[in-house]
């Protein structure tokens, strides 16, 4: 921590990116600069939670909703499950803050954990399928939400990831229509609701595209973005999100 950052922290103590608790000034290397100890421990625990499909830790899992693979995505990388239990966890609070409060610390906290995962995934594909150019794109937020909150969290996340990893941001997609609120819709209804929601803003032909969003629930929105990119001759699309909503298991399983 630099001198002026230290002085600033003394007068304006930073808050935990998840729960908002004021953080004490600490110089320990094992302490996250973005989370309180409780939230940091909880986030790491959730990241290591077991995927019910491949049984790997969520932070290592490459599973994706079927609709994503059908549209052409090669993998969905993520940090952890969202809303997996009745009590909100650090990841749940982080997602909520990201959607409503455009604080740089919240975005930076996500990027600190996501960047190594993205680098690992790109290293894997660069060795397996060489493609000359890799760019980071994002799934545009609805215009209604941008007007309501004044920012697009996916764009902020993609921009910060670009600075951390060195891969350029290319806003390849634009929002064409908002559609209905997604929360009350079924998977099939979400797909129909988002059909035609995105259009091209840039030229993805021949590019490896990392498509970023904050959370993947059913995958309908991300799948529509993937469809548009693949149709426009993107060489490869890798999906990346902070969290995913786990598929509900049938009772008795």
Backbone as CSV, one residue per row, in Angstrom:
resi,resn,N_x,N_y,N_z,CA_x,CA_y,CA_z,C_x,C_y,C_z
1,UNK,0.849,-1.195,0.000,0.000,0.000,0.000,0.879,1.238,0.000
2,UNK,0.620,2.195,-0.919,1.396,3.413,-1.014,1.121,4.356,0.146
3,UNK,1.985,5.405,0.280,1.869,6.338,1.403,0.529,7.045,1.406
4,UNK,0.139,7.600,0.252,-1.104,8.361,0.201,-2.331,7.463,0.357
5,UNK,-2.224,6.214,-0.102,-3.309,5.263,0.108,-3.462,4.942,1.589
6,UNK,-2.308,4.833,2.272,-2.327,4.563,3.709,-2.961,5.717,4.464
7,UNK,-2.564,6.944,4.115,-3.117,8.137,4.767,-4.619,8.224,4.511
8,UNK,-5.007,7.984,3.255,-6.428,8.038,2.902,-7.229,7.005,3.680
9,UNK,-6.653,5.801,3.848,-7.344,4.735,4.570,-7.519,5.071,6.043
10,UNK,-6.568,5.850,6.601,-6.665,6.243,8.006,-7.847,7.177,8.231
11,UNK,-8.055,8.104,7.290,-9.138,9.083,7.428,-10.460,8.576,6.837
12,UNK,-10.374,7.754,5.800,-11.575,7.229,5.154,-11.449,5.719,5.029
13,UNK,-11.674,4.989,6.128,-11.505,3.526,6.108,-12.391,2.886,5.040
14,UNK,-11.814,2.018,4.214,-12.613,1.348,3.183,-13.613,0.390,3.808
15,UNK,-14.617,0.035,3.047,-15.639,-0.899,3.517,-15.545,-2.216,2.765
16,UNK,-16.005,-3.263,3.388,-16.052,-4.576,2.752,-16.936,-4.495,1.510
17,UNK,-16.453,-5.029,0.400,-17.204,-4.968,-0.861,-18.496,-5.763,-0.800
18,UNK,-18.603,-6.681,0.157,-19.804,-7.507,0.279,-20.757,-6.966,1.340
19,UNK,-20.354,-7.007,2.602,-21.266,-6.650,3.695,-21.232,-5.172,4.069
20,UNK,-20.220,-4.435,3.612,-20.152,-3.005,3.895,-19.501,-2.641,5.213
21,UNK,-19.016,-3.624,5.957,-18.344,-3.356,7.229,-17.069,-2.551,7.003
22,UNK,-16.793,-1.579,7.880,-15.556,-0.816,7.768,-14.366,-1.727,8.034
23,UNK,-13.355,-1.623,7.201,-12.183,-2.467,7.339,-11.107,-1.761,8.146
24,UNK,-10.454,-2.507,9.001,-9.348,-1.943,9.762,-8.109,-1.942,8.893
25,UNK,-7.233,-0.972,9.105,-6.007,-0.872,8.331,-5.084,-2.012,8.717
26,UNK,-4.716,-2.842,7.749,-3.879,-4.006,8.031,-2.834,-4.150,6.948
27,UNK,-1.665,-4.613,7.341,-0.574,-4.792,6.392,-0.262,-6.270,6.162
28,UNK,-1.115,-7.144,6.689,-0.898,-8.578,6.519,-1.141,-9.006,5.088
29,UNK,-0.261,-9.825,4.559,-0.386,-10.262,3.175,-1.566,-11.197,2.964
30,UNK,-2.020,-11.844,4.057,-3.110,-12.806,3.924,-4.482,-12.166,4.050
31,UNK,-4.511,-10.838,4.167,-5.769,-10.125,4.320,-6.169,-9.498,2.992
32,UNK,-7.406,-9.748,2.542,-7.881,-9.158,1.298,-8.117,-7.667,1.483
33,UNK,-7.728,-6.834,0.523,-7.972,-5.395,0.634,-9.424,-5.025,0.357
34,UNK,-10.247,-6.003,-0.064,-11.618,-5.705,-0.467,-12.680,-6.288,0.460
35,UNK,-12.322,-7.260,1.280,-13.312,-7.941,2.113,-12.906,-7.971,3.584
36,UNK,-13.916,-8.021,4.440,-13.641,-8.314,5.840,-13.258,-9.794,5.925
37,UNK,-12.668,-10.206,7.015,-12.199,-11.588,7.136,-13.343,-12.583,6.978
38,UNK,-14.500,-12.246,7.546,-15.646,-13.149,7.491,-16.118,-13.360,6.050
39,UNK,-16.275,-12.267,5.303,-16.757,-12.364,3.921,-15.716,-13.001,3.012
40,UNK,-14.451,-12.708,3.274,-13.390,-13.296,2.460,-13.356,-14.811,2.640
41,UNK,-13.474,-15.256,3.883,-13.508,-16.688,4.167,-14.740,-17.330,3.526
42,UNK,-15.878,-16.637,3.633,-17.127,-17.170,3.088,-17.060,-17.269,1.558
43,UNK,-16.490,-16.265,0.910,-16.369,-16.287,-0.545,-15.485,-17.443,-0.998
44,UNK,-14.355,-17.634,-0.331,-13.450,-18.725,-0.693,-14.132,-20.081,-0.489
45,UNK,-14.938,-20.177,0.558,-15.658,-21.427,0.817,-16.667,-21.706,-0.288
46,UNK,-17.383,-20.668,-0.728,-18.359,-20.826,-1.797,-17.688,-21.152,-3.130
47,UNK,-16.530,-20.567,-3.366,-15.797,-20.847,-4.596,-15.372,-22.313,-4.668
48,UNK,-15.139,-22.901,-3.513,-14.713,-24.298,-3.447,-15.881,-25.271,-3.305
49,UNK,-17.101,-24.717,-3.284,-18.280,-25.589,-3.232,-18.300,-26.474,-4.472
50,UNK,-18.853,-27.658,-4.336,-18.801,-28.654,-5.402,-19.926,-28.475,-6.419
51,UNK,-19.557,-28.413,-7.683,-20.553,-28.369,-8.757,-21.306,-29.699,-8.764
52,UNK,-22.647,-29.691,-8.780,-23.408,-30.940,-8.752,-23.329,-31.752,-10.049
53,UNK,-22.791,-31.155,-11.100,-22.694,-31.855,-12.386,-21.340,-32.527,-12.585
54,UNK,-20.262,-31.744,-12.444,-18.919,-32.292,-12.699,-18.153,-32.599,-11.413
55,UNK,-18.700,-32.141,-10.272,-18.122,-32.372,-8.949,-16.813,-31.627,-8.699
56,UNK,-16.442,-30.736,-9.594,-15.273,-29.886,-9.370,-15.694,-28.681,-8.542
57,UNK,-14.731,-27.982,-7.976,-15.034,-26.732,-7.287,-15.587,-25.744,-8.308
58,UNK,-16.511,-24.888,-7.880,-17.124,-23.946,-8.820,-16.081,-23.083,-9.526
59,UNK,-15.030,-22.681,-8.810,-14.022,-21.826,-9.425,-13.191,-22.561,-10.482
60,UNK,-13.283,-23.897,-10.503,-12.588,-24.695,-11.513,-13.556,-25.276,-12.550
61,UNK,-14.844,-25.146,-12.278,-15.884,-25.765,-13.106,-16.037,-25.046,-14.449
62,UNK,-16.260,-25.834,-15.501,-16.465,-25.293,-16.838,-17.862,-25.631,-17.374
63,UNK,-18.707,-26.177,-16.503,-20.067,-26.553,-16.909,-20.870,-25.318,-17.299
64,UNK,-21.847,-25.533,-18.163,-22.711,-24.435,-18.584,-24.098,-24.964,-18.894
65,UNK,-25.116,-24.099,-18.793,-26.460,-24.519,-19.179,-26.458,-25.039,-20.613
66,UNK,-27.296,-26.015,-20.884,-27.339,-26.649,-22.205,-27.557,-25.630,-23.312
67,UNK,-28.360,-24.620,-23.030,-28.668,-23.628,-24.056,-27.419,-22.872,-24.498
68,UNK,-26.447,-22.698,-23.603,-25.209,-22.008,-23.967,-24.371,-22.838,-24.940
69,UNK,-24.223,-24.117,-24.620,-23.444,-24.987,-25.515,-24.146,-25.142,-26.863
70,UNK,-25.478,-25.171,-26.849,-26.228,-25.284,-28.098,-25.996,-24.079,-29.006
71,UNK,-25.826,-22.910,-28.422,-25.616,-21.691,-29.211,-24.154,-21.493,-29.613
72,UNK,-23.238,-22.291,-29.016,-21.851,-22.220,-29.470,-20.813,-21.851,-28.439
73,UNK,-21.217,-21.611,-27.189,-20.238,-21.304,-26.139,-19.417,-22.551,-25.819
74,UNK,-18.110,-22.391,-25.620,-17.256,-23.546,-25.325,-17.128,-23.807,-23.825
75,UNK,-17.429,-22.802,-22.994,-17.337,-22.987,-21.541,-17.954,-21.788,-20.827
76,UNK,-18.384,-22.013,-19.602,-18.826,-20.938,-18.726,-17.975,-21.014,-17.466
77,UNK,-17.123,-20.017,-17.275,-16.305,-19.953,-16.068,-16.949,-18.991,-15.090
78,UNK,-16.821,-19.302,-13.805,-17.488,-18.513,-12.785,-16.768,-18.641,-11.450
79,UNK,-17.177,-17.804,-10.476,-16.578,-17.891,-9.146,-17.317,-18.879,-8.261
80,UNK,-18.623,-18.691,-8.136,-19.353,-19.499,-7.165,-20.851,-19.497,-7.442
81,UNK,-21.602,-20.323,-6.732,-23.063,-20.312,-6.877,-23.665,-19.090,-6.192
82,UNK,-24.800,-18.654,-6.696,-25.530,-17.506,-6.137,-26.846,-18.002,-5.548
83,UNK,-27.179,-17.532,-4.355,-28.455,-17.893,-3.748,-28.602,-19.372,-3.502
84,UNK,-27.469,-20.039,-3.192,-27.510,-21.492,-3.009,-28.143,-21.898,-1.679
85,UNK,-28.179,-20.984,-0.717,-28.744,-21.274,0.594,-29.683,-20.152,1.001
86,UNK,-30.465,-20.391,2.040,-31.462,-19.403,2.462,-30.816,-18.125,2.982
87,UNK,-29.694,-18.248,3.700,-28.998,-17.077,4.216,-28.059,-16.526,3.136
88,UNK,-28.076,-15.217,2.899,-27.202,-14.640,1.873,-25.729,-14.783,2.225
89,UNK,-24.930,-15.158,1.236,-23.489,-15.285,1.426,-22.780,-14.083,0.828
90,UNK,-21.465,-14.054,0.975,-20.673,-12.934,0.465,-20.910,-12.721,-1.017
91,UNK,-21.009,-13.807,-1.787,-21.209,-13.677,-3.232,-22.573,-13.060,-3.543
92,UNK,-23.588,-13.388,-2.743,-24.922,-12.816,-2.946,-24.899,-11.308,-2.696
93,UNK,-24.233,-10.912,-1.609,-24.129,-9.494,-1.280,-23.308,-8.752,-2.325
94,UNK,-22.268,-9.398,-2.828,-21.416,-8.784,-3.838,-22.199,-8.519,-5.126
95,UNK,-22.998,-9.505,-5.543,-23.806,-9.352,-6.755,-24.833,-8.233,-6.578
96,UNK,-25.489,-8.213,-5.435,-26.488,-7.164,-5.177,-25.847,-5.781,-5.203
97,UNK,-24.681,-5.657,-4.593,-23.975,-4.369,-4.602,-23.574,-3.971,-6.014
98,UNK,-23.144,-4.939,-6.798,-22.715,-4.659,-8.164,-23.874,-4.155,-9.025
99,UNK,-25.058,-4.651,-8.767,-26.226,-4.252,-9.558,-26.762,-2.878,-9.175
100,UNK,-26.527,-2.477,-7.919,-27.154,-1.246,-7.435,-26.193,-0.123,-7.081
101,UNK,-24.930,-0.446,-6.762,-23.967,0.579,-6.343,-22.712,0.507,-7.220
102,UNK,-22.497,1.501,-8.070,-21.348,1.456,-8.995,-20.022,1.812,-8.320
103,UNK,-19.694,1.120,-7.219,-18.452,1.397,-6.519,-17.305,0.629,-7.154
104,UNK,-16.177,1.283,-7.330,-15.022,0.651,-7.956,-14.509,-0.512,-7.125
105,UNK,-14.651,-0.428,-5.799,-14.153,-1.494,-4.929,-14.914,-2.800,-5.161
106,UNK,-16.193,-2.698,-5.427,-17.005,-3.893,-5.665,-16.551,-4.578,-6.956
107,UNK,-16.354,-3.789,-8.003,-15.884,-4.333,-9.280,-14.472,-4.895,-9.117
108,UNK,-13.611,-4.154,-8.422,-12.224,-4.589,-8.233,-12.152,-5.891,-7.451
109,UNK,-13.045,-6.060,-6.485,-13.072,-7.294,-5.694,-13.400,-8.495,-6.575
110,UNK,-14.340,-8.315,-7.496,-14.710,-9.396,-8.418,-13.566,-9.709,-9.380
111,UNK,-12.944,-8.667,-9.898,-11.855,-8.848,-10.862,-10.666,-9.553,-10.226
112,UNK,-10.386,-9.249,-8.964,-9.259,-9.895,-8.279,-9.406,-11.419,-8.281
113,UNK,-10.640,-11.895,-8.168,-10.887,-13.338,-8.140,-11.087,-13.912,-9.541
114,UNK,-11.691,-13.126,-10.437,-12.002,-13.622,-11.784,-10.796,-13.664,-12.722
115,UNK,-9.898,-12.692,-12.582,-8.771,-12.584,-13.518,-7.928,-13.857,-13.596
116,UNK,-7.542,-14.485,-12.466,-6.754,-15.726,-12.575,-7.515,-16.854,-13.271
117,UNK,-8.825,-16.913,-13.057,-9.647,-17.937,-13.704,-9.667,-17.719,-15.213
118,UNK,-9.824,-16.469,-15.624,-9.840,-16.148,-17.050,-8.491,-16.454,-17.695
119,UNK,-7.409,-16.090,-17.024,-6.072,-16.344,-17.572,-5.834,-17.839,-17.758
120,UNK,-6.283,-18.644,-16.796,-6.129,-20.092,-16.889,-6.916,-20.645,-18.070
121,UNK,-8.152,-20.165,-18.238,-9.000,-20.635,-19.334,-8.414,-20.255,-20.688
122,UNK,-7.935,-19.036,-20.804,-7.369,-18.590,-22.078,-6.062,-19.323,-22.385
123,UNK,-5.283,-19.614,-21.359,-4.051,-20.375,-21.560,-4.364,-21.763,-22.122
124,UNK,-5.415,-22.370,-21.585,-5.847,-23.690,-22.053,-6.223,-23.642,-23.530
125,UNK,-7.027,-22.657,-23.921,-7.502,-22.580,-25.302,-6.419,-22.103,-26.262
126,UNK,-5.505,-21.260,-25.784,-4.420,-20.801,-26.651,-3.514,-21.958,-27.072
127,UNK,-3.349,-22.921,-26.184,-2.538,-24.097,-26.507,-3.317,-25.080,-27.389
128,UNK,-4.607,-25.193,-27.122,-5.423,-26.171,-27.839,-5.886,-25.666,-29.201
129,UNK,-6.357,-24.414,-29.243,-6.901,-23.839,-30.475,-6.343,-22.433,-30.663
130,UNK,-5.197,-22.310,-31.294,-4.596,-20.981,-31.479,-5.488,-20.055,-32.310
131,UNK,-5.798,-18.911,-31.742,-6.550,-17.859,-32.439,-5.793,-16.565,-32.185
132,UNK,-5.539,-15.806,-33.227,-4.609,-14.676,-33.119,-5.057,-13.567,-32.170
133,UNK,-6.353,-13.300,-32.102,-6.808,-12.158,-31.301,-7.902,-12.571,-30.311
134,UNK,-7.720,-12.146,-29.057,-8.715,-12.364,-28.009,-9.203,-11.017,-27.504
135,UNK,-10.508,-10.858,-27.381,-11.086,-9.607,-26.873,-12.089,-9.921,-25.774
136,UNK,-12.361,-8.918,-24.938,-13.361,-9.035,-23.889,-14.572,-8.205,-24.283
137,UNK,-15.724,-8.840,-24.326,-16.985,-8.150,-24.610,-17.905,-8.341,-23.408
138,UNK,-19.051,-7.717,-23.432,-19.976,-7.839,-22.309,-21.410,-7.873,-22.808
139,UNK,-22.263,-8.432,-21.973,-23.685,-8.506,-22.296,-24.339,-7.225,-21.787
140,UNK,-24.804,-6.340,-22.676,-25.323,-5.037,-22.253,-26.537,-5.153,-21.333
141,UNK,-26.551,-4.340,-20.310,-27.679,-4.271,-19.385,-28.867,-3.631,-20.086
142,UNK,-30.073,-3.914,-19.604,-31.263,-3.316,-20.214,-31.216,-1.793,-20.080
143,UNK,-31.747,-1.123,-21.065,-31.728,0.339,-21.055,-32.510,0.896,-19.862
144,UNK,-33.556,0.191,-19.473,-34.345,0.616,-18.318,-33.505,0.601,-17.050
145,UNK,-32.708,-0.453,-16.860,-31.864,-0.561,-15.673,-30.727,0.453,-15.693
146,UNK,-30.182,0.716,-16.886,-29.117,1.713,-16.991,-29.643,3.090,-16.605
147,UNK,-30.856,3.409,-17.053,-31.466,4.694,-16.693,-31.782,4.746,-15.198
148,UNK,-32.193,3.621,-14.631,-32.556,3.573,-13.225,-31.339,3.732,-12.314
149,UNK,-30.248,3.012,-12.645,-29.082,3.006,-11.759,-27.916,3.856,-12.260
150,UNK,-27.944,4.206,-13.540,-26.913,5.087,-14.067,-25.635,4.414,-14.519
151,UNK,-25.607,3.105,-14.612,-24.399,2.411,-15.052,-24.745,1.006,-15.523
152,UNK,-23.789,0.396,-16.212,-23.917,-0.973,-16.697,-22.828,-1.796,-16.012
153,UNK,-23.219,-2.655,-15.075,-22.225,-3.388,-14.290,-21.386,-4.346,-15.131
154,UNK,-21.972,-4.907,-16.195,-21.218,-5.815,-17.059,-20.121,-5.064,-17.806
155,UNK,-20.424,-3.860,-18.243,-19.415,-3.050,-18.924,-18.293,-2.661,-17.970
156,UNK,-18.666,-2.282,-16.735,-17.657,-1.926,-15.730,-16.755,-3.119,-15.426
157,UNK,-17.362,-4.289,-15.334,-16.619,-5.509,-15.039,-15.659,-5.850,-16.183
158,UNK,-16.148,-5.755,-17.423,-15.317,-6.052,-18.587,-14.148,-5.078,-18.696
159,UNK,-14.404,-3.806,-18.429,-13.351,-2.787,-18.495,-12.260,-3.054,-17.468
160,UNK,-12.667,-3.384,-16.250,-11.699,-3.665,-15.189,-10.910,-4.938,-15.480
161,UNK,-11.578,-5.946,-16.037,-10.894,-7.185,-16.414,-9.860,-6.931,-17.506
162,UNK,-10.187,-6.055,-18.415,-9.264,-5.709,-19.493,-7.988,-5.084,-18.930
163,UNK,-8.139,-4.175,-17.990,-6.981,-3.520,-17.386,-6.112,-4.511,-16.622
164,UNK,-6.755,-5.493,-16.015,-6.031,-6.477,-15.208,-5.340,-7.526,-16.073
165,UNK,-5.966,-7.931,-17.166,-5.433,-9.036,-17.978,-4.682,-8.585,-19.224
166,UNK,-4.955,-7.363,-19.678,-4.288,-6.870,-20.880,-5.030,-7.143,-22.172
167,UNK,-6.125,-7.896,-22.100,-6.920,-8.150,-23.300,-7.863,-6.964,-23.535
168,UNK,-7.971,-6.480,-24.771,-8.770,-5.277,-25.022,-10.270,-5.515,-24.890
169,UNK,-10.974,-4.462,-24.448,-12.436,-4.495,-24.423,-12.948,-4.078,-25.788
170,UNK,-13.886,-4.838,-26.300,-14.520,-4.496,-27.568,-16.034,-4.636,-27.376
171,UNK,-16.757,-3.514,-27.323,-18.211,-3.575,-27.136,-18.905,-4.097,-28.387
172,UNK,-18.933,-5.409,-28.509,-19.438,-6.038,-29.733,-20.957,-6.077,-29.815
173,UNK,-21.619,-6.029,-28.656,-23.078,-6.165,-28.639,-23.753,-4.870,-28.188
174,UNK,-24.948,-4.657,-28.694,-25.769,-3.535,-28.243,-27.156,-4.049,-27.901
175,UNK,-27.815,-3.350,-27.008,-29.161,-3.730,-26.603,-30.160,-3.174,-27.612
176,UNK,-30.948,-4.061,-28.196,-31.934,-3.651,-29.188,-33.304,-3.479,-28.548
177,UNK,-33.638,-4.383,-27.630,-34.901,-4.275,-26.910,-34.717,-4.809,-25.501
178,UNK,-35.549,-4.339,-24.566,-35.432,-4.747,-23.168,-36.267,-5.978,-22.837
179,UNK,-37.460,-6.052,-23.393,-38.340,-7.169,-23.063,-38.930,-7.011,-21.673
180,UNK,-39.588,-8.070,-21.211,-40.224,-8.056,-19.897,-39.199,-8.313,-18.805
181,UNK,-39.587,-8.027,-17.554,-38.739,-8.374,-16.414,-38.594,-9.881,-16.349
182,UNK,-37.352,-10.359,-16.172,-37.058,-11.781,-16.280,-37.434,-12.619,-15.055
183,UNK,-37.512,-12.005,-13.892,-37.607,-12.743,-12.633,-38.747,-13.754,-12.587
184,UNK,-39.903,-13.401,-13.119,-41.077,-14.264,-12.992,-41.247,-15.227,-14.167
185,UNK,-40.325,-15.190,-15.121,-40.473,-15.994,-16.328,-39.781,-17.351,-16.205
186,UNK,-40.340,-18.348,-16.876,-39.728,-19.666,-16.918,-38.551,-19.632,-17.884
187,UNK,-37.813,-20.723,-17.960,-36.661,-20.799,-18.861,-37.097,-20.574,-20.308
188,UNK,-38.165,-21.260,-20.723,-38.665,-21.123,-22.095,-39.140,-19.702,-22.368
189,UNK,-39.829,-19.113,-21.395,-40.330,-17.748,-21.547,-39.179,-16.752,-21.609
190,UNK,-38.116,-17.011,-20.854,-36.946,-16.125,-20.889,-36.281,-16.153,-22.259
191,UNK,-36.190,-17.325,-22.823,-35.588,-17.457,-24.147,-36.381,-16.671,-25.187
192,UNK,-37.693,-16.817,-25.136,-38.557,-16.099,-26.077,-38.491,-14.590,-25.834
193,UNK,-38.432,-14.207,-24.558,-38.405,-12.802,-24.179,-37.140,-12.094,-24.655
194,UNK,-36.020,-12.833,-24.681,-34.739,-12.236,-25.038,-34.351,-12.449,-26.504
195,UNK,-35.177,-13.179,-27.230,-34.872,-13.400,-28.641,-34.874,-12.063,-29.387
196,UNK,-33.764,-11.750,-30.015,-33.647,-10.477,-30.722,-33.319,-9.305,-29.833
197,UNK,-32.946,-9.569,-28.568,-32.664,-8.478,-27.626,-31.337,-7.791,-27.913
198,UNK,-30.404,-8.503,-28.580,-29.082,-7.944,-28.823,-28.778,-7.884,-30.315
199,UNK,-28.050,-6.857,-30.677,-27.583,-6.722,-32.049,-26.094,-6.462,-32.054
200,UNK,-25.497,-6.460,-33.228,-24.058,-6.230,-33.347,-23.723,-4.746,-33.276
201,UNK,-22.643,-4.471,-32.537,-22.131,-3.109,-32.461,-20.711,-3.048,-33.047
202,UNK,-20.069,-4.238,-33.084,-18.718,-4.329,-33.627,-18.603,-5.556,-34.516
203,UNK,-17.404,-5.825,-34.972,-17.166,-6.933,-35.894,-16.377,-8.031,-35.185
204,UNK,-17.041,-9.168,-34.837,-16.364,-10.231,-34.097,-15.714,-11.307,-34.957
205,UNK,-15.818,-11.218,-36.285,-15.336,-12.282,-37.171,-13.872,-12.624,-36.895
206,UNK,-13.603,-13.910,-36.657,-12.248,-14.388,-36.449,-11.685,-14.191,-35.064
207,UNK,-12.467,-13.613,-34.148,-11.971,-13.300,-32.801,-12.362,-14.370,-31.784
208,UNK,-11.511,-14.549,-30.791,-11.907,-15.293,-29.593,-12.512,-14.267,-28.643
209,UNK,-13.774,-14.451,-28.306,-14.505,-13.471,-27.510,-14.788,-14.021,-26.114
210,UNK,-14.394,-13.262,-25.104,-14.767,-13.563,-23.723,-15.989,-12.705,-23.414
211,UNK,-17.144,-13.344,-23.265,-18.396,-12.620,-23.043,-18.686,-12.573,-21.550
212,UNK,-18.732,-11.363,-20.994,-18.805,-11.152,-19.549,-20.184,-10.689,-19.108
213,UNK,-20.643,-11.213,-17.972,-21.841,-10.712,-17.295,-21.665,-10.951,-15.802
214,UNK,-22.498,-10.320,-14.991,-22.332,-10.472,-13.539,-22.861,-11.807,-13.031
215,UNK,-24.004,-12.244,-13.570,-24.592,-13.496,-13.095,-25.336,-14.201,-14.228
216,UNK,-25.244,-15.511,-14.246,-25.986,-16.328,-15.204,-27.025,-17.115,-14.424
217,UNK,-28.296,-16.890,-14.741,-29.380,-17.574,-14.021,-29.814,-18.811,-14.813
218,UNK,-30.516,-18.611,-15.912,-30.884,-19.745,-16.781,-29.940,-19.856,-17.973
219,UNK,-29.235,-18.768,-18.265,-28.351,-18.736,-19.422,-29.012,-18.191,-20.673
220,UNK,-30.286,-17.805,-20.578,-31.025,-17.340,-21.759,-30.428,-16.066,-22.347
221,UNK,-30.097,-15.098,-21.497,-29.521,-13.842,-21.975,-28.152,-14.041,-22.584
222,UNK,-27.297,-14.763,-21.875,-25.948,-15.026,-22.364,-25.998,-15.822,-23.673
223,UNK,-26.933,-16.777,-23.745,-27.066,-17.606,-24.947,-27.446,-16.761,-26.164
224,UNK,-28.299,-15.784,-25.973,-28.685,-14.918,-27.088,-27.492,-14.095,-27.558
225,UNK,-26.673,-13.631,-26.603,-25.457,-12.913,-26.972,-24.490,-13.802,-27.735
226,UNK,-24.328,-15.035,-27.277,-23.457,-16.001,-27.954,-23.957,-16.262,-29.369
227,UNK,-25.279,-16.424,-29.504,-25.871,-16.701,-30.820,-25.531,-15.597,-31.815
228,UNK,-25.654,-14.352,-31.374,-25.378,-13.211,-32.256,-23.906,-13.201,-32.661
229,UNK,-23.020,-13.477,-31.724,-21.585,-13.449,-31.998,-21.164,-14.579,-32.945
230,UNK,-21.675,-15.775,-32.679,-21.333,-16.922,-33.532,-21.885,-16.726,-34.937
231,UNK,-23.099,-16.193,-35.044,-23.697,-15.930,-36.355,-22.851,-14.937,-37.145
232,UNK,-22.188,-14.025,-36.417,-21.341,-13.015,-37.062,-19.905,-13.511,-37.233
233,UNK,-19.708,-14.845,-37.123,-18.434,-15.496,-37.428,-17.356,-15.310,-36.363
234,UNK,-17.752,-15.106,-35.097,-16.751,-15.129,-34.030,-16.114,-16.518,-34.025
235,UNK,-14.793,-16.585,-33.890,-14.105,-17.874,-33.946,-14.413,-18.728,-32.736
236,UNK,-14.579,-18.094,-31.587,-14.850,-18.824,-30.345,-15.442,-17.870,-29.323
237,UNK,-16.364,-18.368,-28.508,-16.939,-17.570,-27.433,-16.791,-18.326,-26.117
238,UNK,-16.168,-17.671,-25.145,-16.036,-18.193,-23.788,-16.866,-17.292,-22.881
239,UNK,-17.755,-17.863,-22.104,-18.591,-17.074,-21.204,-17.943,-16.973,-19.821
240,UNK,-18.082,-15.822,-19.198,-17.479,-15.571,-17.889,-18.446,-14.767,-17.035
241,UNK,-18.722,-15.260,-15.831,-19.618,-14.537,-14.926,-19.089,-14.625,-13.503
242,UNK,-19.506,-13.678,-12.681,-19.105,-13.709,-11.276,-19.772,-14.881,-10.576
243,UNK,-21.048,-15.121,-10.877,-21.782,-16.190,-10.206,-22.786,-16.842,-11.144
244,UNK,-23.269,-17.993,-10.729,-24.330,-18.692,-11.450,-25.383,-19.133,-10.450
245,UNK,-26.619,-19.177,-10.898,-27.686,-19.708,-10.057,-27.735,-21.213,-10.272
246,UNK,-27.473,-22.007,-9.233,-27.449,-23.466,-9.406,-28.804,-23.985,-9.845
247,UNK,-28.777,-25.021,-10.697,-29.997,-25.668,-11.112,-30.593,-26.389,-9.929
248,UNK,-31.898,-26.177,-9.701,-32.550,-26.821,-8.559,-32.626,-28.317,-8.742
249,UNK,-32.247,-29.020,-7.692,-32.300,-30.471,-7.720,-33.679,-30.962,-7.315
250,UNK,-34.126,-32.036,-7.917,-35.432,-32.609,-7.566,-35.400,-33.096,-6.131
251,UNK,-36.531,-33.027,-5.457,-36.601,-33.480,-4.075,-36.273,-34.968,-3.993
252,UNK,-35.472,-35.290,-2.998,-35.086,-36.674,-2.802,-33.730,-36.985,-3.391
253,UNK,-33.163,-36.016,-4.243,-31.848,-36.223,-4.836,-30.781,-35.650,-3.903
